[in-house]
Amino acid sequence: MHFGVRQQLTTIITEMDSPTYFVDEMVKGAFKSIRHEHHFSFEEGKTTMIDQFYFESPFGILGKLVKLIILKKYMTNFLLERNKAIKLAAEKQAVIA
């Protein structure tokens, strides 16, 4: 749920260079477009992931304005929180394994 509206997003993996890189892109959703690149590096027994997230808002100039004023910060915070949850789950699994 975002901004009080239930969202549904469909993505497809469009590029992959396992285990260091993959890209998922929106094929259906509320945005005009989304491209999410995931870059992984491995050093001293640790994995680092760097996200590169690109999106375009719908609704022309109004959408661009909303992106600048609200969505850029909102999506950045959303991804940071999501990545914290992924990290916690991955580390929990590593302890169990």
Buried (B, 14 or more C-beta within 10 A) or exposed (E): EEEEEEEEEEBEEEEEEEEEBBBBBBEEBBBBEBBBBBBBEEEEEEEEEEEEBEBEBEEEEEBBEBBEEEBBEBBEEEEEEEEEEEEEEEEEEEEEE
